[in-house]
C-alpha cells in the first residue's frame, strides 16, 4: 500500500510569530517616538536659548530675513522703504501681524500668521530700535482696557469709523486698499496702528489724541470685541449693504416662493 503523505497544516501560525510581530512593531514605534521627541527637544532648546535674546540676535535675524528689502543698515532699497526712525513698536506690529515679510507686492500688505516666534520678533524690534530709535511700547495702563468706554466709542466714531466702520468691521478703500476689521486685534496693535500709522492709516500723535484718548478708544474696541450681539444676526456689521442684500435674497426670494406655491395650489 502506498504511504499517505503528511500534509502541512495550512492557515495556522505559531503563537510566537504573533508575539514577535507585536514586539517588532512596538520597537519600531518606540524608536520613531524617541527620534521625534529628541528633535522636538532640540528645537525647544534652541528656542530657550533664543529666549535670552540680545540686539545681536535681532541683527542676525534681520540680516537673514529683512535686509534684502530694507538694507543691511535699515537704509532702504528700491524694494523696500527705510526703517530709520520707525522704532520697535512699528516693527513688532508689522512682524507680529504677519504683514512682513510680504509675500508679494500689492496695494496693501494683508495680515497673515506670523513667520517668527514672539521672541524673534521682539529681538528684531530691539535691533531696529537700537539703530534708529522710534516709537516704543506704551505703559501697561494704556492697554488695560479700563478706560472710559463711552468716550472712547465717541472718539472712534469721529476719527476712525469712516474707514473701519462704526462697529470696527472694516471697509473698502480706493485702488484695492481696505481698512482691516478690528474685531480680533490686540490692544497693543490697536495702539501701534494709531501711533505709527501703518499703510493707509493716519498717524494720531498726542496733539490729535492724547494717551488717555487712545486708552479710551482701545477700551471701547475691547469692550465691543467681547459684547454680545443682542439684535440677532450681525450680517458682518456692514450696515445697509449686507442688510439690503439679505432682504433682496431671502425676503424677495420668500415672496417669489410663496407666489409659486399659491399658483401651484390653485392649479
Secondary structure, DSSP 8 states (H G I E B T S, - for coil): ----------S---HHHHHHHHHHHHHHHHHHHHHHHHHHHHHHHHHHHHHS--HHHHHHHHHHHTHHHH-TTS--BTTB---TTTHHHHHHHHHHTT-SS-SS--SS------SS-HHHHHHHHHHHHHHS-------GGGGSS-S-HHHHHHHHHHHTHHHH-TTS--EE-STT-EE---SS--HHHHHHHHHH--TT-----TTTS-HHHHHHHHHHHHHHHH---TTS--GGG-THHHHHHHIIIIIHHHHHHHHHHHHHHH-
